[in-house]
Amino acid sequence: MTNQWNDSQPIYWQLKERTVAMILDGTLTEGGALPSVRTVASDFQLNPITVSKSYQALVDEQLVEKRRGLGMFVREGARQQLMESERQKFLNEEWPAMVTRIRQLGLDTNKLLQSTTEKEGDS
């Protein structure tokens, strides 16, 4: 995780979103422990209450569970749940805006897809 924060959103929300991204990309695995509140607060120079609020949001979304005396753990099925919700969010919110922008710029979607495929082949 980077130590840079965006002023347009609360830090606890950004930390939650970073944690979600880490679950999606497999950095945090199902059944695995999240870093302790103290560790995250220290590493990112945050108030522990901010970190706790972020973790509580993950608990509220049933992505993470508290284990008394042990810490916070990624719940089984969390990654799949996130994949489904993030796909829907992308298709309903982000994709329509991209399509509008593509049309505004007069871009050819076939060429865009082709150039993306070519770049993936280079890596």
Backbone as XML, in Angstrom:
<?xml version="1.0"?>
<chain id="A" units="angstrom">
  <residue number="1" name="MET">
    <atom name="N" x="0.836" y="-1.183" z="0.000"/>
    <atom name="CA" x="0.000" y="0.000" z="0.000"/>
    <atom name="C" x="0.877" y="1.241" z="0.000"/>
  </residue>
  <residue number="2" name="THR">
    <atom name="N" x="0.463" y="2.218" z="-0.767"/>
    <atom name="CA" x="1.202" y="3.474" z="-0.768"/>
    <atom name="C" x="0.745" y="4.344" z="0.387"/>
  </residue>
  <residue number="3" name="ASN">
    <atom name="N" x="1.537" y="5.333" z="0.687"/>
    <atom name="CA" x="1.271" y="6.216" z="1.811"/>
    <atom name="C" x="0.612" y="7.521" z="1.357"/>
  </residue>
  <residue number="4" name="GLN">
    <atom name="N" x="0.128" y="7.573" z="0.126"/>
    <atom name="CA" x="-0.456" y="8.799" z="-0.401"/>
    <atom name="C" x="-1.967" y="8.736" z="-0.277"/>
  </residue>
  <residue number="5" name="TRP">
    <atom name="N" x="-2.554" y="9.846" z="0.157"/>
    <atom name="CA" x="-3.994" y="9.910" z="0.370"/>
    <atom name="C" x="-4.593" y="11.012" z="-0.489"/>
  </residue>
  <residue number="6" name="ASN">
    <atom name="N" x="-5.796" y="10.763" z="-0.957"/>
    <atom name="CA" x="-6.533" y="11.705" z="-1.785"/>
    <atom name="C" x="-7.400" y="12.575" z="-0.878"/>
  </residue>
  <residue number="7" name="ASP">
    <atom name="N" x="-7.334" y="13.876" z="-1.054"/>
    <atom name="CA" x="-8.091" y="14.785" z="-0.195"/>
    <atom name="C" x="-9.590" y="14.786" z="-0.471"/>
  </residue>
  <residue number="8" name="SER">
    <atom name="N" x="-10.020" y="14.152" z="-1.559"/>
    <atom name="CA" x="-11.434" y="14.213" z="-1.917"/>
    <atom name="C" x="-12.283" y="13.143" z="-1.219"/>
  </residue>
  <residue number="9" name="GLN">
    <atom name="N" x="-11.657" y="12.183" z="-0.540"/>
    <atom name="CA" x="-12.381" y="11.125" z="0.168"/>
    <atom name="C" x="-11.786" y="10.941" z="1.555"/>
  </residue>
  <residue number="10" name="PRO">
    <atom name="N" x="-12.617" y="10.520" z="2.516"/>
    <atom name="CA" x="-12.085" y="10.257" z="3.861"/>
    <atom name="C" x="-11.000" y="9.174" z="3.812"/>
  </residue>
  <residue number="11" name="ILE">
    <atom name="N" x="-10.002" y="9.315" z="4.647"/>
    <atom name="CA" x="-8.887" y="8.368" z="4.656"/>
    <atom name="C" x="-9.361" y="6.968" z="5.022"/>
  </residue>
  <residue number="12" name="TYR">
    <atom name="N" x="-10.305" y="6.857" z="5.969"/>
    <atom name="CA" x="-10.755" y="5.507" z="6.344"/>
    <atom name="C" x="-11.363" y="4.793" z="5.143"/>
  </residue>
  <residue number="13" name="TRP">
    <atom name="N" x="-12.052" y="5.540" z="4.262"/>
    <atom name="CA" x="-12.672" y="4.951" z="3.072"/>
    <atom name="C" x="-11.591" y="4.512" z="2.077"/>
  </residue>
  <residue number="14" name="GLN">
    <atom name="N" x="-10.570" y="5.358" z="1.913"/>
    <atom name="CA" x="-9.478" y="5.011" z="1.007"/>
    <atom name="C" x="-8.730" y="3.777" z="1.502"/>
  </residue>
  <residue number="15" name="LEU">
    <atom name="N" x="-8.524" y="3.681" z="2.809"/>
    <atom name="CA" x="-7.861" y="2.508" z="3.382"/>
    <atom name="C" x="-8.722" y="1.263" z="3.160"/>
  </residue>
  <residue number="16" name="LYS">
    <atom name="N" x="-10.016" y="1.393" z="3.316"/>
    <atom name="CA" x="-10.938" y="0.281" z="3.061"/>
    <atom name="C" x="-10.825" y="-0.158" z="1.607"/>
  </residue>
  <residue number="17" name="GLU">
    <atom name="N" x="-10.833" y="0.798" z="0.682"/>
    <atom name="CA" x="-10.743" y="0.476" z="-0.742"/>
    <atom name="C" x="-9.397" y="-0.177" z="-1.080"/>
  </residue>
  <residue number="18" name="ARG">
    <atom name="N" x="-8.335" y="0.250" z="-0.444"/>
    <atom name="CA" x="-7.030" y="-0.376" z="-0.667"/>
    <atom name="C" x="-7.032" y="-1.813" z="-0.163"/>
  </residue>
  <residue number="19" name="THR">
    <atom name="N" x="-7.685" y="-2.032" z="0.967"/>
    <atom name="CA" x="-7.781" y="-3.386" z="1.512"/>
    <atom name="C" x="-8.609" y="-4.267" z="0.579"/>
  </residue>
  <residue number="20" name="VAL">
    <atom name="N" x="-9.700" y="-3.731" z="0.052"/>
    <atom name="CA" x="-10.524" y="-4.456" z="-0.922"/>
    <atom name="C" x="-9.671" y="-4.837" z="-2.132"/>
  </residue>
  <residue number="21" name="ALA">
    <atom name="N" x="-8.872" y="-3.898" z="-2.633"/>
    <atom name="CA" x="-8.004" y="-4.173" z="-3.783"/>
    <atom name="C" x="-7.013" y="-5.280" z="-3.459"/>
  </residue>
  <residue number="22" name="MET">
    <atom name="N" x="-6.510" y="-5.305" z="-2.239"/>
    <atom name="CA" x="-5.554" y="-6.341" z="-1.835"/>
    <atom name="C" x="-6.226" y="-7.712" z="-1.747"/>
  </residue>
  <residue number="23" name="ILE">
    <atom name="N" x="-7.503" y="-7.737" z="-1.383"/>
    <atom name="CA" x="-8.238" y="-9.004" z="-1.376"/>
    <atom name="C" x="-8.466" y="-9.457" z="-2.819"/>
  </residue>
  <residue number="24" name="LEU">
    <atom name="N" x="-8.853" y="-8.519" z="-3.673"/>
    <atom name="CA" x="-9.109" y="-8.858" z="-5.072"/>
    <atom name="C" x="-7.860" y="-9.377" z="-5.778"/>
  </residue>
  <residue number="25" name="ASP">
    <atom name="N" x="-6.715" y="-8.756" z="-5.524"/>
    <atom name="CA" x="-5.506" y="-9.188" z="-6.241"/>
    <atom name="C" x="-4.771" y="-10.330" z="-5.542"/>
  </residue>
  <residue number="26" name="GLY">
    <atom name="N" x="-5.316" y="-10.798" z="-4.417"/>
    <atom name="CA" x="-4.745" y="-11.956" z="-3.751"/>
    <atom name="C" x="-3.646" y="-11.653" z="-2.750"/>
  </residue>
  <residue number="27" name="THR">
    <atom name="N" x="-3.329" y="-10.388" z="-2.545"/>
    <atom name="CA" x="-2.319" y="-10.033" z="-1.552"/>
    <atom name="C" x="-2.791" y="-10.444" z="-0.155"/>
  </residue>
  <residue number="28" name="LEU">
    <atom name="N" x="-4.081" y="-10.219" z="0.104"/>
    <atom name="CA" x="-4.708" y="-10.712" z="1.328"/>
    <atom name="C" x="-5.589" y="-11.888" z="0.929"/>
  </residue>
  <residue number="29" name="THR">
    <atom name="N" x="-5.322" y="-13.061" z="1.497"/>
    <atom name="CA" x="-6.043" y="-14.264" z="1.096"/>
    <atom name="C" x="-7.172" y="-14.582" z="2.069"/>
  </residue>
  <residue number="30" name="GLU">
    <atom name="N" x="-8.147" y="-15.326" z="1.575"/>
    <atom name="CA" x="-9.252" y="-15.747" z="2.419"/>
    <atom name="C" x="-8.718" y="-16.585" z="3.569"/>
  </residue>
  <residue number="31" name="GLY">
    <atom name="N" x="-9.170" y="-16.260" z="4.757"/>
    <atom name="CA" x="-8.684" y="-16.932" z="5.955"/>
    <atom name="C" x="-7.438" y="-16.294" z="6.526"/>
  </residue>
  <residue number="32" name="GLY">
    <atom name="N" x="-6.819" y="-15.402" z="5.748"/>
    <atom name="CA" x="-5.600" y="-14.741" z="6.199"/>
    <atom name="C" x="-5.897" y="-13.543" z="7.085"/>
  </residue>
  <residue number="33" name="ALA">
    <atom name="N" x="-4.938" y="-13.221" z="7.919"/>
    <atom name="CA" x="-5.086" y="-12.107" z="8.856"/>
    <atom name="C" x="-4.790" y="-10.779" z="8.175"/>
  </residue>
  <residue number="34" name="LEU">
    <atom name="N" x="-5.545" y="-9.772" z="8.564"/>
    <atom name="CA" x="-5.230" y="-8.403" z="8.162"/>
    <atom name="C" x="-4.135" y="-7.894" z="9.095"/>
  </residue>
  <residue number="35" name="PRO">
    <atom name="N" x="-3.327" y="-6.958" z="8.631"/>
    <atom name="CA" x="-2.346" y="-6.364" z="9.553"/>
    <atom name="C" x="-3.085" y="-5.734" z="10.732"/>
  </residue>
  <residue number="36" name="SER">
    <atom name="N" x="-2.466" y="-5.736" z="11.883"/>
    <atom name="CA" x="-3.120" y="-5.188" z="13.069"/>
    <atom name="C" x="-3.379" y="-3.692" z="12.904"/>
  </residue>
  <residue number="37" name="VAL">
    <atom name="N" x="-4.356" y="-3.210" z="13.642"/>
    <atom name="CA" x="-4.695" y="-1.786" z="13.614"/>
    <atom name="C" x="-3.457" y="-0.965" z="13.981"/>
  </residue>
  <residue number="38" name="ARG">
    <atom name="N" x="-2.755" y="-1.393" z="14.993"/>
    <atom name="CA" x="-1.553" y="-0.662" z="15.438"/>
    <atom name="C" x="-0.487" y="-0.611" z="14.349"/>
  </residue>
  <residue number="39" name="THR">
    <atom name="N" x="-0.290" y="-1.735" z="13.676"/>
    <atom name="CA" x="0.724" y="-1.792" z="12.620"/>
    <atom name="C" x="0.376" y="-0.835" z="11.488"/>
  </residue>
  <residue number="40" name="VAL">
    <atom name="N" x="-0.872" y="-0.895" z="11.014"/>
    <atom name="CA" x="-1.302" y="-0.022" z="9.916"/>
    <atom name="C" x="-1.219" y="1.443" z="10.344"/>
  </residue>
  <residue number="41" name="ALA">
    <atom name="N" x="-1.681" y="1.724" z="11.551"/>
    <atom name="CA" x="-1.642" y="3.111" z="12.049"/>
    <atom name="C" x="-0.203" y="3.624" z="12.096"/>
  </residue>
  <residue number="42" name="SER">
    <atom name="N" x="0.690" y="2.794" z="12.559"/>
    <atom name="CA" x="2.096" y="3.181" z="12.652"/>
    <atom name="C" x="2.732" y="3.319" z="11.268"/>
  </residue>
  <residue number="43" name="ASP">
    <atom name="N" x="2.522" y="2.330" z="10.404"/>
    <atom name="CA" x="3.134" y="2.336" z="9.077"/>
    <atom name="C" x="2.691" y="3.527" z="8.233"/>
  </residue>
  <residue number="44" name="PHE">
    <atom name="N" x="1.430" y="3.925" z="8.377"/>
    <atom name="CA" x="0.895" y="4.991" z="7.530"/>
    <atom name="C" x="0.654" y="6.286" z="8.285"/>
  </residue>
  <residue number="45" name="GLN">
    <atom name="N" x="1.133" y="6.332" z="9.517"/>
    <atom name="CA" x="1.001" y="7.521" z="10.364"/>
    <atom name="C" x="-0.457" y="7.981" z="10.429"/>
  </residue>
  <residue number="46" name="LEU">
    <atom name="N" x="-1.332" y="7.027" z="10.764"/>
    <atom name="CA" x="-2.758" y="7.282" z="10.889"/>
    <atom name="C" x="-3.186" y="7.120" z="12.341"/>
  </residue>
  <residue number="47" name="ASN">
    <atom name="N" x="-4.288" y="7.738" z="12.660"/>
    <atom name="CA" x="-4.895" y="7.543" z="13.963"/>
    <atom name="C" x="-5.466" y="6.117" z="13.990"/>
  </residue>
  <residue number="48" name="PRO">
    <atom name="N" x="-5.224" y="5.361" z="15.055"/>
    <atom name="CA" x="-5.781" y="4.005" z="15.131"/>
    <atom name="C" x="-7.302" y="3.973" z="14.986"/>
  </residue>
  <residue number="49" name="ILE">
    <atom name="N" x="-7.975" y="5.028" z="15.379"/>
    <atom name="CA" x="-9.430" y="5.083" z="15.225"/>
    <atom name="C" x="-9.804" y="5.079" z="13.739"/>
  </residue>
  <residue number="50" name="THR">
    <atom name="N" x="-9.012" y="5.736" z="12.920"/>
    <atom name="CA" x="-9.249" y="5.750" z="11.469"/>
    <atom name="C" x="-9.126" y="4.340" z="10.900"/>
  </residue>
  <residue number="51" name="VAL">
    <atom name="N" x="-8.097" y="3.638" z="11.319"/>
    <atom name="CA" x="-7.884" y="2.263" z="10.841"/>
    <atom name="C" x="-9.023" y="1.362" z="11.335"/>
  </residue>
  <residue number="52" name="SER">
    <atom name="N" x="-9.397" y="1.513" z="12.591"/>
    <atom name="CA" x="-10.498" y="0.712" z="13.142"/>
    <atom name="C" x="-11.795" y="0.972" z="12.393"/>
  </residue>
  <residue number="53" name="LYS">
    <atom name="N" x="-12.050" y="2.218" z="12.048"/>
    <atom name="CA" x="-13.259" y="2.565" z="11.299"/>
    <atom name="C" x="-13.249" y="1.898" z="9.922"/>
  </residue>
  <residue number="54" name="SER">
    <atom name="N" x="-12.095" y="1.873" z="9.289"/>
    <atom name="CA" x="-11.943" y="1.229" z="7.992"/>
    <atom name="C" x="-12.205" y="-0.272" z="8.105"/>
  </residue>
  <residue number="55" name="TYR">
    <atom name="N" x="-11.604" y="-0.905" z="9.094"/>
    <atom name="CA" x="-11.788" y="-2.332" z="9.301"/>
    <atom name="C" x="-13.244" y="-2.647" z="9.652"/>
  </residue>
  <residue number="56" name="GLN">
    <atom name="N" x="-13.887" y="-1.776" z="10.432"/>
    <atom name="CA" x="-15.282" y="-2.004" z="10.792"/>
    <atom name="C" x="-16.174" y="-1.957" z="9.551"/>
  </residue>
  <residue number="57" name="ALA">
    <atom name="N" x="-15.848" y="-1.084" z="8.614"/>
    <atom name="CA" x="-16.611" y="-1.026" z="7.365"/>
    <atom name="C" x="-16.503" y="-2.355" z="6.617"/>
  </residue>
  <residue number="58" name="LEU">
    <atom name="N" x="-15.332" y="-2.984" z="6.658"/>
    <atom name="CA" x="-15.142" y="-4.293" z="6.019"/>
    <atom name="C" x="-15.925" y="-5.380" z="6.752"/>
  </residue>
  <residue number="59" name="VAL">
    <atom name="N" x="-16.004" y="-5.281" z="8.066"/>
    <atom name="CA" x="-16.802" y="-6.219" z="8.855"/>
    <atom name="C" x="-18.275" y="-6.045" z="8.510"/>
  </residue>
  <residue number="60" name="ASP">
    <atom name="N" x="-18.718" y="-4.791" z="8.428"/>
    <atom name="CA" x="-20.118" y="-4.493" z="8.114"/>
    <atom name="C" x="-20.525" y="-5.049" z="6.752"/>
  </residue>
  <residue number="61" name="GLU">
    <atom name="N" x="-19.578" y="-5.086" z="5.820"/>
    <atom name="CA" x="-19.837" y="-5.627" z="4.487"/>
    <atom name="C" x="-19.624" y="-7.142" z="4.431"/>
  </residue>
  <residue number="62" name="GLN">
    <atom name="N" x="-19.324" y="-7.726" z="5.570"/>
    <atom name="CA" x="-19.111" y="-9.168" z="5.719"/>
    <atom name="C" x="-17.965" y="-9.696" z="4.860"/>
  </residue>
  <residue number="63" name="LEU">
    <atom name="N" x="-16.942" y="-8.873" z="4.703"/>
    <atom name="CA" x="-15.739" y="-9.277" z="3.984"/>
    <atom name="C" x="-14.662" y="-9.754" z="4.953"/>
  </residue>
  <residue number="64" name="VAL">
    <atom name="N" x="-14.743" y="-9.251" z="6.176"/>
    <atom name="CA" x="-13.742" y="-9.512" z="7.202"/>
    <atom name="C" x="-14.484" y="-9.903" z="8.477"/>
  </residue>
  <residue number="65" name="GLU">
    <atom name="N" x="-13.860" y="-10.765" z="9.262"/>
    <atom name="CA" x="-14.458" y="-11.130" z="10.548"/>
    <atom name="C" x="-13.475" y="-10.872" z="11.676"/>
  </residue>
  <residue number="66" name="LYS">
    <atom name="N" x="-14.029" y="-10.474" z="12.825"/>
    <atom name="CA" x="-13.218" y="-10.278" z="14.022"/>
    <atom name="C" x="-13.150" y="-11.596" z="14.758"/>
  </residue>
  <residue number="67" name="ARG">
    <atom name="N" x="-11.952" y="-11.936" z="15.186"/>
    <atom name="CA" x="-11.771" y="-13.110" z="16.044"/>
    <atom name="C" x="-11.194" y="-12.594" z="17.354"/>
  </residue>
  <residue number="68" name="ARG">
    <atom name="N" x="-12.005" y="-12.680" z="18.366"/>
    <atom name="CA" x="-11.642" y="-12.113" z="19.657"/>
    <atom name="C" x="-10.260" y="-12.589" z="20.114"/>
  </residue>
  <residue number="69" name="GLY">
    <atom name="N" x="-9.429" y="-11.623" z="20.405"/>
    <atom name="CA" x="-8.081" y="-11.924" z="20.883"/>
    <atom name="C" x="-7.091" y="-12.288" z="19.793"/>
  </residue>
  <residue number="70" name="LEU">
    <atom name="N" x="-7.574" y="-12.453" z="18.553"/>
    <atom name="CA" x="-6.691" y="-12.860" z="17.459"/>
    <atom name="C" x="-6.531" y="-11.788" z="16.387"/>
  </residue>
  <residue number="71" name="GLY">
    <atom name="N" x="-7.564" y="-10.998" z="16.164"/>
    <atom name="CA" x="-7.488" y="-9.945" z="15.152"/>
    <atom name="C" x="-8.583" y="-10.067" z="14.107"/>
  </residue>
  <residue number="72" name="MET">
    <atom name="N" x="-8.309" y="-9.515" z="12.939"/>
    <atom name="CA" x="-9.253" y="-9.491" z="11.831"/>
    <atom name="C" x="-8.763" y="-10.431" z="10.736"/>
  </residue>
  <residue number="73" name="PHE">
    <atom name="N" x="-9.710" y="-11.147" z="10.138"/>
    <atom name="CA" x="-9.383" y="-12.128" z="9.111"/>
    <atom name="C" x="-10.323" y="-11.981" z="7.922"/>
  </residue>
  <residue number="74" name="VAL">
    <atom name="N" x="-9.780" y="-12.218" z="6.732"/>
    <atom name="CA" x="-10.588" y="-12.184" z="5.513"/>
    <atom name="C" x="-11.508" y="-13.400" z="5.539"/>
  </residue>
  <residue number="75" name="ARG">
    <atom name="N" x="-12.787" y="-13.159" z="5.341"/>
    <atom name="CA" x="-13.774" y="-14.242" z="5.373"/>
    <atom name="C" x="-13.678" y="-15.114" z="4.126"/>
  </residue>
  <residue number="76" name="GLU">
    <atom name="N" x="-14.030" y="-16.371" z="4.287"/>
    <atom name="CA" x="-14.130" y="-17.285" z="3.144"/>
    <atom name="C" x="-15.221" y="-16.747" z="2.208"/>
  </residue>
  <residue number="77" name="GLY">
    <atom name="N" x="-14.953" y="-16.731" z="0.933"/>
    <atom name="CA" x="-15.911" y="-16.236" z="-0.045"/>
    <atom name="C" x="-15.843" y="-14.738" z="-0.285"/>
  </residue>
  <residue number="78" name="ALA">
    <atom name="N" x="-14.980" y="-14.043" z="0.455"/>
    <atom name="CA" x="-14.901" y="-12.579" z="0.327"/>
    <atom name="C" x="-14.449" y="-12.159" z="-1.066"/>
  </residue>
  <residue number="79" name="ARG">
    <atom name="N" x="-13.472" y="-12.862" z="-1.603"/>
    <atom name="CA" x="-12.955" y="-12.481" z="-2.927"/>
    <atom name="C" x="-14.035" y="-12.627" z="-3.995"/>
  </residue>
  <residue number="80" name="GLN">
    <atom name="N" x="-14.772" y="-13.719" z="-3.963"/>
    <atom name="CA" x="-15.832" y="-13.937" z="-4.945"/>
    <atom name="C" x="-16.929" y="-12.893" z="-4.783"/>
  </residue>
  <residue number="81" name="GLN">
    <atom name="N" x="-17.283" y="-12.601" z="-3.538"/>
    <atom name="CA" x="-18.291" y="-11.571" z="-3.261"/>
    <atom name="C" x="-17.840" y="-10.224" z="-3.827"/>
  </residue>
  <residue number="82" name="LEU">
    <atom name="N" x="-16.578" y="-9.905" z="-3.630"/>
    <atom name="CA" x="-16.027" y="-8.651" z="-4.150"/>
    <atom name="C" x="-15.992" y="-8.642" z="-5.665"/>
  </residue>
  <residue number="83" name="MET">
    <atom name="N" x="-15.596" y="-9.765" z="-6.257"/>
    <atom name="CA" x="-15.543" y="-9.835" z="-7.725"/>
    <atom name="C" x="-16.920" y="-9.536" z="-8.309"/>
  </residue>
  <residue number="84" name="GLU">
    <atom name="N" x="-17.940" y="-10.134" z="-7.744"/>
    <atom name="CA" x="-19.296" y="-9.919" z="-8.244"/>
    <atom name="C" x="-19.739" y="-8.469" z="-8.068"/>
  </residue>
  <residue number="85" name="SER">
    <atom name="N" x="-19.529" y="-7.920" z="-6.882"/>
    <atom name="CA" x="-19.982" y="-6.544" z="-6.634"/>
    <atom name="C" x="-19.160" y="-5.530" z="-7.417"/>
  </residue>
  <residue number="86" name="GLU">
    <atom name="N" x="-17.859" y="-5.759" z="-7.545"/>
    <atom name="CA" x="-17.015" y="-4.830" z="-8.297"/>
    <atom name="C" x="-17.320" y="-4.889" z="-9.794"/>
  </residue>
  <residue number="87" name="ARG">
    <atom name="N" x="-17.634" y="-6.068" z="-10.302"/>
    <atom name="CA" x="-18.028" y="-6.186" z="-11.711"/>
    <atom name="C" x="-19.308" y="-5.413" z="-11.970"/>
  </residue>
  <residue number="88" name="GLN">
    <atom name="N" x="-20.282" y="-5.564" z="-11.076"/>
    <atom name="CA" x="-21.541" y="-4.838" z="-11.238"/>
    <atom name="C" x="-21.318" y="-3.331" z="-11.151"/>
  </residue>
  <residue number="89" name="LYS">
    <atom name="N" x="-20.497" y="-2.918" z="-10.217"/>
    <atom name="CA" x="-20.175" y="-1.498" z="-10.066"/>
    <atom name="C" x="-19.524" y="-0.970" z="-11.346"/>
  </residue>
  <residue number="90" name="PHE">
    <atom name="N" x="-18.588" y="-1.734" z="-11.890"/>
    <atom name="CA" x="-17.915" y="-1.335" z="-13.118"/>
    <atom name="C" x="-18.916" y="-1.214" z="-14.266"/>
  </residue>
  <residue number="91" name="LEU">
    <atom name="N" x="-19.734" y="-2.244" z="-14.445"/>
    <atom name="CA" x="-20.682" y="-2.255" z="-15.559"/>
    <atom name="C" x="-21.755" y="-1.179" z="-15.433"/>
  </residue>
  <residue number="92" name="ASN">
    <atom name="N" x="-22.179" y="-0.880" z="-14.215"/>
    <atom name="CA" x="-23.258" y="0.090" z="-14.010"/>
    <atom name="C" x="-22.784" y="1.528" z="-13.869"/>
  </residue>
  <residue number="93" name="GLU">
    <atom name="N" x="-21.567" y="1.735" z="-13.383"/>
    <atom name="CA" x="-21.103" y="3.088" z="-13.102"/>
    <atom name="C" x="-19.939" y="3.531" z="-13.985"/>
  </residue>
  <residue number="94" name="GLU">
    <atom name="N" x="-18.905" y="2.721" z="-14.046"/>
    <atom name="CA" x="-17.687" y="3.142" z="-14.733"/>
    <atom name="C" x="-17.762" y="2.950" z="-16.248"/>
  </residue>
  <residue number="95" name="TRP">
    <atom name="N" x="-18.244" y="1.808" z="-16.686"/>
    <atom name="CA" x="-18.276" y="1.507" z="-18.111"/>
    <atom name="C" x="-19.118" y="2.517" z="-18.909"/>
  </residue>
  <residue number="96" name="PRO">
    <atom name="N" x="-20.332" y="2.875" z="-18.474"/>
    <atom name="CA" x="-21.104" y="3.852" z="-19.245"/>
    <atom name="C" x="-20.358" y="5.182" z="-19.432"/>
  </residue>
  <residue number="97" name="ALA">
    <atom name="N" x="-19.632" y="5.610" z="-18.422"/>
    <atom name="CA" x="-18.854" y="6.844" z="-18.544"/>
    <atom name="C" x="-17.723" y="6.673" z="-19.558"/>
  </residue>
  <residue number="98" name="MET">
    <atom name="N" x="-17.098" y="5.491" z="-19.563"/>
    <atom name="CA" x="-16.035" y="5.221" z="-20.537"/>
    <atom name="C" x="-16.587" y="5.198" z="-21.959"/>
  </residue>
  <residue number="99" name="VAL">
    <atom name="N" x="-17.731" y="4.571" z="-22.129"/>
    <atom name="CA" x="-18.345" y="4.505" z="-23.458"/>
    <atom name="C" x="-18.665" y="5.918" z="-23.952"/>
  </residue>
  <residue number="100" name="THR">
    <atom name="N" x="-19.203" y="6.731" z="-23.072"/>
    <atom name="CA" x="-19.505" y="8.124" z="-23.435"/>
    <atom name="C" x="-18.232" y="8.840" z="-23.856"/>
  </residue>
  <residue number="101" name="ARG">
    <atom name="N" x="-17.164" y="8.673" z="-23.098"/>
    <atom name="CA" x="-15.881" y="9.333" z="-23.412"/>
    <atom name="C" x="-15.308" y="8.826" z="-24.731"/>
  </residue>
  <residue number="102" name="ILE">
    <atom name="N" x="-15.391" y="7.517" z="-24.970"/>
    <atom name="CA" x="-14.912" y="6.930" z="-26.230"/>
    <atom name="C" x="-15.656" y="7.555" z="-27.403"/>
  </residue>
  <residue number="103" name="ARG">
    <atom name="N" x="-16.957" y="7.686" z="-27.262"/>
    <atom name="CA" x="-17.764" y="8.292" z="-28.329"/>
    <atom name="C" x="-17.420" y="9.764" z="-28.520"/>
  </residue>
  <residue number="104" name="GLN">
    <atom name="N" x="-17.244" y="10.490" z="-27.414"/>
    <atom name="CA" x="-16.887" y="11.905" z="-27.508"/>
    <atom name="C" x="-15.591" y="12.101" z="-28.280"/>
  </residue>
  <residue number="105" name="LEU">
    <atom name="N" x="-14.657" y="11.204" z="-28.078"/>
    <atom name="CA" x="-13.347" y="11.317" z="-28.722"/>
    <atom name="C" x="-13.319" y="10.696" z="-30.114"/>
  </residue>
  <residue number="106" name="GLY">
    <atom name="N" x="-14.417" y="10.084" z="-30.496"/>
    <atom name="CA" x="-14.499" y="9.480" z="-31.823"/>
    <atom name="C" x="-13.546" y="8.318" z="-32.007"/>
  </residue>
  <residue number="107" name="LEU">
    <atom name="N" x="-13.317" y="7.575" z="-30.942"/>
    <atom name="CA" x="-12.398" y="6.444" z="-31.006"/>
    <atom name="C" x="-13.106" y="5.208" z="-31.557"/>
  </residue>
  <residue number="108" name="ASP">
    <atom name="N" x="-12.351" y="4.373" z="-32.224"/>
    <atom name="CA" x="-12.851" y="3.133" z="-32.781"/>
    <atom name="C" x="-12.621" y="2.033" z="-31.744"/>
  </residue>
  <residue number="109" name="THR">
    <atom name="N" x="-13.700" y="1.441" z="-31.243"/>
    <atom name="CA" x="-13.574" y="0.445" z="-30.183"/>
    <atom name="C" x="-12.783" y="-0.781" z="-30.629"/>
  </residue>
  <residue number="110" name="ASN">
    <atom name="N" x="-12.917" y="-1.163" z="-31.885"/>
    <atom name="CA" x="-12.154" y="-2.318" z="-32.379"/>
    <atom name="C" x="-10.655" y="-2.042" z="-32.320"/>
  </residue>
  <residue number="111" name="LYS">
    <atom name="N" x="-10.255" y="-0.818" z="-32.703"/>
    <atom name="CA" x="-8.833" y="-0.460" z="-32.642"/>
    <atom name="C" x="-8.348" y="-0.395" z="-31.197"/>
  </residue>
  <residue number="112" name="LEU">
    <atom name="N" x="-9.201" y="0.112" z="-30.317"/>
    <atom name="CA" x="-8.837" y="0.169" z="-28.899"/>
    <atom name="C" x="-8.580" y="-1.236" z="-28.352"/>
  </residue>
  <residue number="113" name="LEU">
    <atom name="N" x="-9.493" y="-2.140" z="-28.628"/>
    <atom name="CA" x="-9.329" y="-3.515" z="-28.160"/>
    <atom name="C" x="-8.104" y="-4.174" z="-28.774"/>
  </residue>
  <residue number="114" name="GLN">
    <atom name="N" x="-7.882" y="-3.907" z="-30.058"/>
    <atom name="CA" x="-6.728" y="-4.487" z="-30.741"/>
    <atom name="C" x="-5.432" y="-3.969" z="-30.126"/>
  </residue>
  <residue number="115" name="SER">
    <atom name="N" x="-5.357" y="-2.665" z="-29.871"/>
    <atom name="CA" x="-4.125" y="-2.109" z="-29.296"/>
    <atom name="C" x="-3.897" y="-2.631" z="-27.883"/>
  </residue>
  <residue number="116" name="THR">
    <atom name="N" x="-4.971" y="-2.858" z="-27.137"/>
    <atom name="CA" x="-4.847" y="-3.417" z="-25.798"/>
    <atom name="C" x="-4.321" y="-4.845" z="-25.875"/>
  </residue>
  <residue number="117" name="THR">
    <atom name="N" x="-4.855" y="-5.622" z="-26.781"/>
    <atom name="CA" x="-4.428" y="-7.011" z="-26.964"/>
    <atom name="C" x="-2.957" y="-7.053" z="-27.373"/>
  </residue>
  <residue number="118" name="GLU">
    <atom name="N" x="-2.548" y="-6.160" z="-28.255"/>
    <atom name="CA" x="-1.162" y="-6.111" z="-28.705"/>
    <atom name="C" x="-0.229" y="-5.769" z="-27.549"/>
  </residue>
  <residue number="119" name="LYS">
    <atom name="N" x="-0.640" y="-4.814" z="-26.693"/>
    <atom name="CA" x="0.193" y="-4.419" z="-25.548"/>
    <atom name="C" x="0.315" y="-5.561" z="-24.555"/>
  </residue>
  <residue number="120" name="GLU">
    <atom name="N" x="-0.777" y="-6.321" z="-24.348"/>
    <atom name="CA" x="-0.732" y="-7.467" z="-23.440"/>
    <atom name="C" x="0.222" y="-8.526" z="-23.969"/>
  </residue>
  <residue number="121" name="GLY">
    <atom name="N" x="0.273" y="-8.667" z="-25.284"/>
    <atom name="CA" x="1.184" y="-9.635" z="-25.900"/>
    <atom name="C" x="2.637" y="-9.253" z="-25.733"/>
  </residue>
  <residue number="122" name="ASP">
    <atom name="N" x="2.908" y="-7.937" z="-25.606"/>
    <atom name="CA" x="4.280" y="-7.455" z="-25.437"/>
    <atom name="C" x="4.824" y="-7.739" z="-24.052"/>
  </residue>
  <residue number="123" name="SER">
    <atom name="N" x="3.952" y="-7.850" z="-23.078"/>
    <atom name="CA" x="4.455" y="-8.012" z="-21.697"/>
    <atom name="C" x="4.704" y="-9.422" z="-21.309"/>
  </residue>
</chain>
